[in-house]
């Protein structure tokens, strides 16, 4: 798909994915368990409560307020404001985990003719497809396990130990267990995990669902006959959601816009263009109220 929006989304996801991999290596952000505190842009982020015995109660309270409570509170407020307006746009445009899931979807569709093991094949599988996919998923699982562990222990010694095949016992146990778990998820439960298992995603969904004016996929109801027999938008959605349904049925939408671009491609010879679009404000409120009735009428 050559949509300009999808190119921008590819760039944003790629940059954020590289940042996710390199952040602990560059000491941008990580929790070093060997030191017992966070590292933020190269600086030790601690509560400075080690000599607590010689500190007054007011001093301890001040440290907790300025170094813990306020940063956490401000971060939560910013996230809520952002999600309230744009929904799970972080998932579709930045989340490195979701980027891997989409990439594996495309690889599975190319090699097996379907995007997951639970869907029907649209074409025959390519020779050696299962072997290729096994190693792709295994590589992604191991990379993800290493990346997570690098946020908890010094990353450079970890990577050096992996390249030399000399990893300590406990990190090795973590890597093996995490790789197996990620392999199971990437193979069997990719979009299901994002919809029902990701705490960050569920938090975003609940906040966005409470805002009737938030960004949502709109549907040009007056042109419903143009897509009565078309299910392209349903098939392309990474979360397996019905883009033409009402908001309550797609609260896990990641705002990736793939359904809009797919509809535009299907309707490219139609002067009226795509039936799907991004709606917000009063337009989103009107859409949310009326669409369930509209779809019911079309199904009749």
VOSEPA-539147 format. One record per residue (C-alpha): x, y, z; residue number from 1. Coordinates in steps of 0.5 Angstrom, whole numbers, padded with zeros to 4 digits. Each point is the difference from the previous one (the first is absolute). Example, Ala and Ser with C-alpha at 12.3 -4.5 7.8 and 13.67 -1.06 7.14 Angstrom:
BEGIN
c1	c2	c3	seq
0025	-0009	0016	1
0002	0007	-0002	2
This chain:
BEGIN
c1	c2	c3	seq
0000	0000	0000	1
0003	0007	-0002	2
-0004	0004	0004	3
0004	0006	0002	4
-0003	-0001	0007	5
0003	-0007	0000	6
0007	0003	-0001	7
-0001	0005	0005	8
-0002	-0006	0005	9
0006	-0005	-0002	10
0005	0006	0001	11
-0003	0001	0007	12
-0001	-0007	0002	13
0007	-0002	-0003	14
0004	0006	0004	15
-0004	-0001	0006	16
0002	-0008	0000	17
0007	0002	-0001	18
-0001	0005	0006	19
-0003	-0006	0004	20
0006	-0004	-0002	21
0006	0005	0001	22
-0003	0004	0006	23
0003	-0005	0006	24
0007	0000	-0004	25
0000	0007	-0001	26
-0002	0001	0008	27
-0007	0004	-0003	28
-0004	-0004	0005	29
0001	-0006	0004	30
-0001	-0003	0007	31
0007	-0003	0002	32
-0002	-0006	0005	33
0008	0000	0002	34
0000	0007	0002	35
-0007	0000	0003	36
-0003	0006	-0004	37
-0002	0003	-0007	38
0005	0003	-0005	39
-0003	0006	-0004	40
0004	0004	-0005	41
0006	-0003	0003	42
-0002	0003	0007	43
-0001	-0004	0006	44
-0008	0001	0002	45
0000	-0002	0007	46
-0004	0003	0006	47
0006	0001	0004	48
-0003	-0003	0006	49
0006	-0004	0002	50
0002	0004	0006	51
-0007	0000	0002	52
0002	-0001	0007	53
0003	0007	0000	54
-0006	0004	-0003	55
-0006	0003	0002	56
-0007	-0002	-0002	57
-0001	0006	-0004	58
0006	-0001	-0004	59
-0002	-0007	-0001	60
-0007	0002	-0002	61
0003	0005	-0005	62
0005	-0005	-0003	63
-0006	-0005	-0001	64
-0004	0006	-0003	65
0005	0003	-0005	66
0003	-0006	-0002	67
-0005	-0005	0000	68
-0008	0002	0001	69
0001	0006	-0005	70
0003	-0003	-0006	71
-0004	-0006	0000	72
-0007	0005	0001	73
0002	0004	-0006	74
0002	-0006	-0004	75
-0007	-0003	0001	76
-0003	0007	-0001	77
0003	0001	-0007	78
-0001	-0007	-0002	79
-0008	0000	0002	80
-0001	0007	-0004	81
0004	-0003	-0006	82
-0004	-0007	0000	83
-0007	0004	0002	84
0001	0004	-0007	85
0003	-0005	-0005	86
-0001	-0007	0004	87
0005	-0006	-0001	88
0004	0004	-0006	89
0007	-0002	0004	90
-0002	-0007	-0001	91
-0001	0001	-0008	92
0006	0005	-0001	93
0005	-0001	0006	94
0000	-0007	0004	95
0006	-0004	-0002	96
-0004	-0006	0002	97
-0006	0001	-0005	98
0005	0002	-0005	99
0003	-0007	0001	100
-0007	-0003	-0001	101
-0002	0003	-0006	102
0006	-0002	-0003	103
-0001	-0007	0002	104
-0007	0001	-0003	105
0003	0002	-0007	106
0005	-0006	0000	107
-0005	-0005	0002	108
-0005	0002	-0005	109
0006	0000	-0005	110
0002	-0007	0001	111
-0006	-0003	0003	112
-0005	0004	-0004	113
-0004	0002	0007	114
0002	0005	0005	115
-0001	-0005	0006	116
0000	-0008	0001	117
-0008	0001	0002	118
-0002	0003	-0007	119
-0001	-0003	-0006	120
0005	0000	-0006	121
-0001	0005	-0006	122
0005	-0004	-0004	123
0005	-0006	0001	124
0006	0000	0004	125
0006	0001	-0003	126
0006	-0005	0001	127
0003	-0001	0006	128
-0004	0006	0003	129
-0001	-0004	0007	130
0008	0000	0001	131
0001	0007	-0002	132
-0006	0003	0004	133
0003	-0005	0006	134
0007	0004	0000	135
-0003	0007	-0001	136
-0005	-0001	0006	137
0006	-0003	0004	138
0005	0006	-0002	139
-0006	0005	0002	140
-0001	-0003	0006	141
0007	-0001	0002	142
0002	0008	-0002	143
-0006	0002	0004	144
0002	-0004	0006	145
0007	0003	0000	146
-0003	0007	-0001	147
-0004	-0001	0006	148
0006	-0003	0005	149
0004	0006	-0003	150
-0005	0005	0004	151
0002	-0004	0006	152
0007	-0001	0000	153
0006	0003	-0003	154
-0001	-0001	-0007	155
0007	0000	-0003	156
0003	-0006	0004	157
-0007	-0003	-0002	158
0001	0001	-0007	159
0007	-0002	0000	160
-0001	-0006	0004	161
-0005	-0003	-0005	162
0005	0001	-0006	163
0005	-0004	0004	164
-0005	-0005	0002	165
0002	0002	0008	166
-0007	0002	0003	167
0000	-0001	0008	168
-0005	-0005	0002	169
-0006	0005	0002	170
0000	0004	-0006	171
0000	-0006	-0004	172
-0006	-0003	0004	173
-0004	0006	-0001	174
0002	0000	-0008	175
-0002	-0007	-0001	176
-0007	0001	0004	177
-0001	0007	-0004	178
0001	-0003	-0006	179
-0004	-0006	0000	180
-0006	0005	0003	181
0001	0005	-0006	182
0000	-0006	-0005	183
-0006	-0002	0003	184
-0003	0006	-0001	185
0002	0002	-0006	186
-0002	-0006	-0003	187
-0007	-0001	0003	188
-0002	0006	0003	189
0002	0007	-0003	190
-0006	0004	-0001	191
-0003	-0004	0006	192
0005	0003	0004	193
0000	0007	-0002	194
-0008	0000	0001	195
-0001	-0004	0006	196
0007	-0001	0004	197
0004	0007	-0001	198
-0001	0004	0006	199
0002	0006	-0003	200
-0005	-0001	-0006	201
-0006	-0001	0004	202
0002	0006	0004	203
0000	0004	-0006	204
-0007	-0003	-0003	205
-0003	0001	0007	206
0002	0008	0000	207
-0002	0001	-0008	208
-0007	-0004	0001	209
-0002	0005	0005	210
0001	0006	-0005	211
-0006	0000	-0006	212
0004	0006	-0003	213
0007	-0004	-0001	214
0003	-0002	-0006	215
-0004	-0006	-0003	216
0000	-0004	-0007	217
-0006	0004	-0003	218
-0005	-0004	-0006	219
-0004	0004	-0005	220
-0006	-0003	0001	221
-0004	0003	-0006	222
0005	-0004	-0005	223
-0001	-0007	0004	224
-0002	-0003	-0007	225
0007	0001	-0002	226
0003	-0005	0005	227
-0006	-0005	0001	228
0004	-0006	-0003	229
0007	0003	0002	230
0004	-0003	0006	231
0007	0003	-0001	232
0000	0005	0005	233
-0002	-0006	0005	234
0005	-0004	-0002	235
0006	0005	0000	236
-0001	0002	0007	237
0006	-0002	0004	238
-0005	-0001	0006	239
-0005	-0004	-0004	240
-0005	0006	0002	241
-0006	0002	-0005	242
0001	0007	-0002	243
-0007	0001	-0002	244
-0003	-0002	0007	245
-0001	0005	0006	246
0005	0002	0005	247
-0002	-0005	0005	248
0002	-0006	-0004	249
0007	0003	-0002	250
0003	0004	0006	251
0006	-0004	-0001	252
0001	0004	-0007	253
0007	0002	0000	254
-0001	0006	-0005	255
0005	-0003	-0005	256
-0005	0002	-0006	257
0002	-0006	-0004	258
-0008	-0001	-0001	259
-0001	0007	-0003	260
0006	-0001	-0005	261
-0003	-0007	-0002	262
-0006	0003	-0001	263
0003	0006	-0004	264
0003	-0006	-0004	265
-0006	-0004	-0001	266
-0004	0007	-0002	267
0006	0003	-0004	268
-0005	0000	-0007	269
-0005	0003	0004	270
0000	0008	0000	271
-0003	0000	0007	272
0006	-0004	0003	273
0000	-0004	0006	274
-0006	-0001	0005	275
0005	0000	0006	276
0003	0006	0003	277
0003	0003	0007	278
-0006	0003	0003	279
0001	0004	0007	280
-0004	0006	0004	281
-0007	0000	-0002	282
0000	-0004	-0006	283
0003	-0006	0004	284
-0006	0001	0005	285
-0005	0000	-0005	286
0003	-0006	-0003	287
0000	-0004	0007	288
-0007	0001	0001	289
-0003	-0001	-0007	290
0005	-0006	-0003	291
-0003	-0006	0004	292
-0007	0002	-0003	293
0003	0001	-0007	294
0003	-0007	0000	295
-0006	-0004	0003	296
-0004	0003	-0006	297
0005	-0002	-0005	298
0000	-0007	0002	299
-0007	0000	0000	300
